[in-house]
């Protein structure tokens, strides 16, 4: 396939299992005993797997939102140990039923699990239920499931602090020539920017699909036939800090290494304006972990780590760490372009190191030989009374040479 290219990954997150609704703390109306404040951050995570015994979408989880402008993120890990199929997840608003976002992965006997991520901004004038629905296309996926730990996070986002762009049609990917996918105009300020794309390669040839945003490193996925140990479809996510001194337009650009590839509809650029953004980037590969502490005024942290080797066993490798002060923090993002030196399952957890408590765990299957790659997404909310240290740690199940996480990123937002 030729030499591997620079990759970018992003992971983020701490997860609180169950439903978390954080009350508003500002506004003209004061809550009373009979009129509790409406939540500004809403989170739900599943605690058990959901079987997908028949084709079609199934409601995995739901959250309830009040009127307002909401940023909504969702992730789910699809697993299929045998047959293979296309697995899809969507974000849906009910009454009336409206699909807000959707993404896809393809699973097969060589790569049996992958994480699906969805992102949207949704304005509603009334109370609404948001559902994460997942499923597969045909009977070949009837042994499939959605792993425990699927999650949805929503937080109120004033229109002045959020920008978003979305595609509504397939985007062809030129062969080895970057082409514009979506544009996002950002006013002066400091922004946390998230990009989400779903590249598709059903040509039968293995190749690298790459995307980039501004001067940030490329993020990529190797796609191809199942015989090569590849996904034919897989969702990629990148998280980056961007600061601009005047209104600037950024273009998400992508390319493919083979003819006939494309991006599914639903490529998304999402940006949130921070009042005080702290960021850090590692100086060299394998200087792990990368750590960053939030100042008392910080309402966003982004860490960008270079290559880390993932060791064998129960989360032996700390990739990054964040010290968070008091507040409610939304954590979002994903490892992207994890690649193996041996067939394995890689698992990554978010750990409250101050209490020795795991907040989230996700996993991905990797196959070798070939250059199969996959990603891991973590998503959730951590409520911090005073301060907490969060560690992102990874490990692979079996023996063999370490898997590689090629440049990772981490983002935390306090709405």
C-alpha positions as CSV (number, residue, x, y, z in Angstrom):
1,X,0.0,0.0,0.0
2,X,3.1,2.2,0.2
3,X,4.4,4.2,3.2
4,X,1.9,5.2,5.9
5,X,0.9,8.8,6.0
6,X,0.6,11.1,9.0
7,X,-2.6,10.4,10.8
8,X,-4.6,12.4,13.3
9,X,-6.8,11.0,16.0
10,X,-9.0,12.5,18.5
11,X,-10.3,11.0,21.7
12,X,-12.2,12.6,24.5
13,X,-14.4,11.9,27.2
14,X,-15.5,10.9,30.6
15,X,-18.8,9.1,31.1
16,X,-21.3,9.1,33.8
17,X,-23.5,6.0,33.5
18,X,-27.3,6.5,33.6
19,X,-29.1,9.8,33.1
20,X,-27.5,13.0,34.2
21,X,-29.5,16.3,34.1
22,X,-27.6,19.3,35.3
23,X,-29.9,22.3,36.4
24,X,-29.4,25.7,35.0
25,X,-27.6,28.2,37.3
26,X,-28.4,31.4,35.5
27,X,-31.5,33.2,34.2
28,X,-34.1,35.7,35.2
29,X,-36.5,33.2,36.8
30,X,-35.5,31.7,40.1
31,X,-36.4,28.1,40.6
32,X,-38.6,27.2,43.6
33,X,-39.4,24.0,45.3
34,X,-42.3,23.5,42.9
35,X,-40.6,24.7,39.7
36,X,-37.1,23.1,39.5
37,X,-34.7,24.6,37.0
38,X,-34.6,23.0,33.6
39,X,-31.4,21.1,32.9
40,X,-28.7,22.7,30.6
41,X,-26.8,19.4,30.2
42,X,-28.5,16.1,29.6
43,X,-26.8,12.7,29.3
44,X,-27.8,9.1,29.0
45,X,-25.6,6.0,28.7
46,X,-26.7,2.4,28.4
47,X,-25.6,-0.2,30.9
48,X,-26.2,-3.4,28.9
49,X,-25.9,-4.6,25.3
50,X,-28.8,-4.4,22.9
51,X,-29.2,-7.3,20.5
52,X,-30.1,-6.6,16.9
53,X,-31.7,-9.9,16.0
54,X,-33.5,-8.6,12.9
55,X,-32.8,-6.0,10.2
56,X,-33.9,-2.4,10.8
57,X,-33.4,0.4,13.3
58,X,-34.1,-0.1,17.0
59,X,-34.3,2.6,19.7
60,X,-31.2,2.1,21.9
61,X,-31.8,5.1,24.2
62,X,-33.7,8.4,24.6
63,X,-33.3,11.7,26.3
64,X,-35.8,14.5,27.0
65,X,-35.0,18.1,26.1
66,X,-36.8,21.4,26.9
67,X,-37.2,24.3,24.4
68,X,-33.8,25.7,23.3
69,X,-30.8,25.5,21.0
70,X,-29.1,22.2,21.7
71,X,-25.8,20.6,20.6
72,X,-26.2,16.9,20.6
73,X,-23.6,14.1,20.3
74,X,-24.1,10.3,20.3
75,X,-21.9,7.3,20.0
76,X,-22.5,3.5,19.9
77,X,-20.2,0.5,19.4
78,X,-21.6,-2.0,16.9
79,X,-20.5,-5.6,17.2
80,X,-21.0,-8.5,14.8
81,X,-19.0,-11.7,15.6
82,X,-20.0,-13.7,12.5
83,X,-21.8,-12.8,9.4
84,X,-21.1,-9.2,8.5
85,X,-23.4,-6.3,7.5
86,X,-23.8,-2.5,7.3
87,X,-24.6,-1.2,10.8
88,X,-26.1,2.3,11.1
89,X,-27.1,4.7,13.9
90,X,-29.2,7.8,13.7
91,X,-30.2,10.7,15.9
92,X,-34.0,11.2,15.7
93,X,-36.3,13.9,17.2
94,X,-39.9,12.7,17.8
95,X,-43.2,14.4,17.4
96,X,-42.8,14.7,14.4
97,X,-40.2,12.2,13.6
98,X,-37.2,14.0,12.2
99,X,-33.8,12.4,11.5
100,X,-31.1,14.8,12.7
101,X,-27.9,12.9,11.8
102,X,-26.8,9.4,10.7
103,X,-23.6,7.4,10.3
104,X,-22.6,3.9,9.2
105,X,-19.9,1.2,9.6
106,X,-19.4,-2.1,7.8
107,X,-18.5,-5.2,9.9
108,X,-17.2,-8.6,8.7
109,X,-15.6,-11.7,10.2
110,X,-12.2,-10.0,10.3
111,X,-13.2,-6.6,11.8
112,X,-16.0,-7.4,14.2
113,X,-16.6,-4.1,16.0
114,X,-16.5,-0.4,15.3
115,X,-17.8,2.9,16.9
116,X,-20.5,5.0,15.2
117,X,-20.6,8.7,16.0
118,X,-23.3,11.4,15.3
119,X,-23.3,15.1,15.8
120,X,-26.0,17.8,15.4
121,X,-27.4,21.2,16.5
122,X,-31.1,21.2,17.0
123,X,-33.4,24.1,17.9
124,X,-36.8,23.3,19.4
125,X,-39.6,25.6,20.6
126,X,-41.1,22.9,22.8
127,X,-40.2,19.8,24.8
128,X,-38.9,17.0,22.6
129,X,-37.6,13.4,22.9
130,X,-34.3,12.6,21.2
131,X,-33.6,9.0,20.4
132,X,-30.5,7.1,19.3
133,X,-31.6,4.4,16.9
134,X,-29.2,1.7,15.6
135,X,-29.6,-1.4,13.4
136,X,-28.3,-3.3,10.4
137,X,-29.5,-3.9,6.9
138,X,-29.9,-7.6,6.1
139,X,-30.1,-11.0,7.8
140,X,-26.3,-11.4,7.7
141,X,-26.1,-9.1,10.7
142,X,-28.6,-10.8,12.9
143,X,-26.0,-11.9,15.4
144,X,-25.0,-8.3,15.9
145,X,-25.5,-6.0,18.8
146,X,-24.8,-2.5,20.2
147,X,-22.4,-2.8,23.2
148,X,-23.1,-1.4,26.6
149,X,-21.9,2.2,26.9
150,X,-23.8,3.7,24.0
151,X,-24.4,7.3,25.0
152,X,-26.1,10.6,24.1
153,X,-25.1,14.0,25.4
154,X,-26.9,17.3,24.8
155,X,-26.2,20.7,26.1
156,X,-27.8,24.1,25.6
157,X,-25.8,26.2,23.3
158,X,-26.5,29.9,22.6
159,X,-26.6,30.6,18.9
160,X,-23.7,33.1,19.4
161,X,-21.4,30.4,20.6
162,X,-22.0,27.6,18.0
163,X,-21.4,27.3,14.3
164,X,-22.1,24.2,12.2
165,X,-22.0,23.1,8.6
166,X,-23.5,19.8,7.2
167,X,-23.6,18.0,3.8
168,X,-26.9,16.5,2.6
169,X,-25.6,14.5,-0.4
170,X,-22.8,12.1,-1.2
171,X,-19.4,13.8,-1.7
172,X,-17.1,12.1,-4.4
173,X,-13.5,11.7,-3.2
174,X,-10.9,12.5,-5.9
175,X,-8.0,10.1,-6.2
176,X,-5.0,11.6,-4.4
177,X,-6.3,15.2,-4.7
178,X,-7.8,17.1,-1.8
179,X,-11.3,18.5,-2.6
180,X,-13.5,20.7,-0.5
181,X,-16.3,19.0,1.4
182,X,-17.8,21.8,3.7
183,X,-17.0,25.3,4.7
184,X,-17.3,26.8,8.2
185,X,-17.0,30.5,9.0
186,X,-15.7,31.3,12.5
187,X,-15.8,34.9,14.0
188,X,-13.0,36.2,16.1
189,X,-12.3,34.0,19.2
190,X,-11.2,30.7,20.5
191,X,-13.1,27.6,19.2
192,X,-13.3,23.9,19.8
193,X,-13.9,22.4,16.4
194,X,-15.1,18.9,15.7
195,X,-15.2,17.3,12.2
196,X,-17.1,14.1,11.4
197,X,-17.1,12.2,8.1
198,X,-18.1,8.7,6.9
199,X,-15.9,7.6,4.0
200,X,-17.0,4.7,1.9
201,X,-14.8,2.3,-0.2
202,X,-16.8,-0.5,-1.9
203,X,-14.4,-0.8,-4.9
204,X,-12.7,-4.0,-3.7
205,X,-9.3,-2.2,-3.5
206,X,-7.6,-1.3,-0.2
207,X,-6.7,2.4,0.2
208,X,-6.4,5.4,2.5
209,X,-9.1,8.0,2.8
210,X,-7.8,11.3,4.3
211,X,-9.3,14.5,5.5
212,X,-7.9,17.7,6.9
213,X,-9.1,21.0,8.3
214,X,-7.0,24.1,8.0
215,X,-3.4,23.5,9.2
216,X,-4.4,20.6,11.5
217,X,-2.8,17.2,10.7
218,X,-4.6,14.8,8.4
219,X,-7.0,12.2,9.9
220,X,-7.5,9.1,8.0
221,X,-9.0,5.6,7.7
222,X,-7.8,2.6,5.6
223,X,-10.8,1.1,3.9
224,X,-11.2,-1.9,1.6
225,X,-12.4,-5.5,1.3
226,X,-13.0,-7.8,4.3
227,X,-10.4,-10.1,2.9
228,X,-7.8,-7.4,3.7
229,X,-9.1,-7.0,7.2
230,X,-10.7,-3.7,6.5
231,X,-14.0,-1.8,7.0
232,X,-15.6,-0.8,3.8
233,X,-17.4,2.1,5.6
234,X,-16.3,3.7,8.9
235,X,-16.9,7.0,10.6
236,X,-14.0,9.3,11.5
237,X,-13.9,12.2,14.0
238,X,-11.3,14.9,14.7
239,X,-11.2,17.5,17.5
240,X,-9.0,20.6,17.2
241,X,-8.5,24.0,18.9
242,X,-8.7,26.9,16.5
243,X,-8.1,30.6,17.4
244,X,-8.8,33.4,14.9
245,X,-8.2,37.2,15.2
246,X,-10.8,38.0,12.6
247,X,-13.7,36.1,10.9
248,X,-12.1,33.2,9.0
249,X,-13.6,30.5,6.8
250,X,-12.2,27.0,7.2
251,X,-12.7,24.2,4.6
252,X,-12.8,20.5,5.4
253,X,-11.0,18.8,2.5
254,X,-10.8,15.1,1.8
255,X,-9.2,12.7,-0.8
256,X,-9.0,9.0,-1.5
257,X,-6.2,6.7,-2.7
258,X,-8.5,4.8,-5.1
259,X,-11.1,5.8,-7.6
260,X,-14.8,5.4,-6.8
261,X,-14.7,6.4,-3.1
262,X,-17.1,8.9,-1.5
263,X,-18.3,10.4,1.7
264,X,-21.8,9.5,2.9
265,X,-24.3,12.4,3.4
266,X,-23.9,13.9,6.9
267,X,-20.4,15.2,7.0
268,X,-20.4,17.7,9.8
269,X,-18.3,20.6,11.1
270,X,-19.2,21.8,14.5
271,X,-17.6,24.6,16.5
272,X,-18.1,25.9,20.1
273,X,-16.7,29.3,21.2
274,X,-14.8,29.2,24.4
275,X,-14.3,32.1,26.8
276,X,-11.0,30.7,27.9
277,X,-9.5,27.8,25.9
278,X,-6.4,26.0,27.1
279,X,-4.6,23.6,24.8
280,X,-1.5,21.5,24.6
281,X,0.4,19.5,21.9
282,X,3.0,16.8,22.6
283,X,6.5,17.7,21.3
284,X,7.3,14.3,19.9
285,X,5.9,10.8,19.3
286,X,5.6,8.3,22.3
287,X,5.9,11.0,24.9
288,X,3.0,9.6,26.7
289,X,1.0,10.7,28.6
290,X,0.3,14.3,27.6
291,X,-1.4,16.2,30.5
292,X,-3.1,19.6,30.9
293,X,-4.7,21.4,33.9
294,X,-7.7,23.7,33.6
295,X,-7.3,27.1,35.2
296,X,-10.1,28.5,37.3
297,X,-11.3,30.5,34.3
298,X,-11.0,27.7,31.8
299,X,-14.2,26.5,30.0
300,X,-12.5,24.4,27.4
301,X,-9.4,22.1,27.2
302,X,-8.0,20.4,24.1
303,X,-5.0,18.1,24.1
304,X,-3.4,16.8,21.0
305,X,-1.1,13.8,21.5
306,X,1.3,12.3,19.0
307,X,1.8,8.5,18.5
308,X,1.5,6.2,21.5
309,X,2.0,2.5,21.5
310,X,-0.8,0.6,23.3
311,X,0.4,-2.2,25.5
312,X,-1.1,-5.6,26.4
313,X,-3.4,-6.1,29.3
314,X,-5.9,-4.1,31.4
315,X,-5.4,-0.5,30.3
316,X,-1.6,-0.3,31.0
317,X,-0.9,2.7,28.7
318,X,-1.9,6.2,29.8
319,X,-2.3,8.3,26.6
320,X,-3.4,11.6,28.1
321,X,-4.7,13.2,31.3
322,X,-6.7,16.3,32.3
323,X,-7.1,18.1,35.6
324,X,-10.6,19.6,35.7
325,X,-11.8,22.1,38.3
326,X,-15.3,22.5,39.6
327,X,-18.1,22.4,37.1
328,X,-20.0,20.2,34.7
329,X,-17.8,19.2,31.8
330,X,-18.9,17.7,28.5
331,X,-16.3,15.4,27.0
332,X,-16.3,14.4,23.3
333,X,-14.2,13.1,20.5
334,X,-12.6,9.8,19.3
335,X,-9.4,7.9,18.7
336,X,-9.0,7.7,15.0
337,X,-6.8,5.5,12.8
338,X,-5.8,2.9,15.4
339,X,-3.7,0.3,13.6
340,X,-2.4,-3.1,14.6
341,X,0.8,-5.1,14.5
342,X,-1.2,-8.2,15.4
343,X,-4.9,-9.1,15.3
344,X,-6.4,-7.9,18.6
345,X,-9.2,-6.0,20.4
346,X,-8.1,-2.6,21.8
347,X,-10.0,-1.1,24.7
348,X,-9.8,2.4,26.0
349,X,-11.2,3.7,29.3
350,X,-11.7,7.1,30.9
351,X,-10.6,6.9,34.5
352,X,-11.3,9.1,37.5
353,X,-7.8,8.7,38.8
354,X,-8.6,10.7,42.0
355,X,-11.1,7.9,43.0
356,X,-9.8,5.0,40.9
357,X,-13.2,4.8,39.1
358,X,-13.8,4.0,35.5
359,X,-16.1,6.4,33.7
360,X,-16.2,5.0,30.3
361,X,-14.9,2.2,28.1
362,X,-15.0,1.5,24.4
363,X,-13.4,-1.1,22.1
364,X,-12.4,-1.7,18.5
365,X,-11.3,-4.8,16.6
366,X,-8.1,-4.7,14.6
367,X,-6.9,-7.2,12.0
368,X,-3.4,-8.0,10.6
369,X,-1.9,-8.6,8.0
370,X,-2.8,-5.6,6.0
371,X,-3.1,-2.0,7.2
372,X,-6.6,-2.2,8.8
373,X,-7.5,0.8,10.9
374,X,-10.4,1.7,13.1
375,X,-11.4,4.3,15.7
376,X,-12.7,4.5,19.3
377,X,-15.1,7.2,20.5
378,X,-15.8,8.1,24.1
379,X,-18.5,10.5,25.0
380,X,-20.0,11.7,28.3
381,X,-20.4,14.1,31.1
382,X,-18.4,14.5,34.3
383,X,-19.7,16.6,37.2
384,X,-16.8,17.9,39.3
385,X,-17.6,19.3,42.8
386,X,-14.1,20.6,43.4
387,X,-11.5,19.0,41.1
388,X,-10.7,15.7,39.5
389,X,-7.9,14.1,37.5
390,X,-9.1,12.2,34.4
391,X,-6.8,9.7,32.7
392,X,-7.4,8.1,29.2
393,X,-5.9,4.6,29.3
394,X,-5.8,1.9,26.7
395,X,-4.8,-1.8,26.4
396,X,-5.2,-4.7,24.0
397,X,-6.7,-8.0,25.0
398,X,-4.2,-10.5,23.6
399,X,-0.5,-10.9,23.4
400,X,1.6,-9.6,20.5
401,X,3.3,-6.4,19.5
402,X,1.6,-3.1,20.6
403,X,-1.1,-1.5,18.6
404,X,-0.5,2.1,17.6
405,X,-2.7,5.1,18.3
406,X,-1.4,7.6,15.7
407,X,-1.8,11.1,17.2
408,X,-4.7,11.5,19.6
409,X,-6.7,14.5,20.7
410,X,-8.8,15.2,23.7
411,X,-11.4,17.9,24.4
412,X,-13.4,19.0,27.4
413,X,-16.1,21.7,27.4
414,X,-17.8,23.4,30.3
415,X,-21.0,24.9,28.9
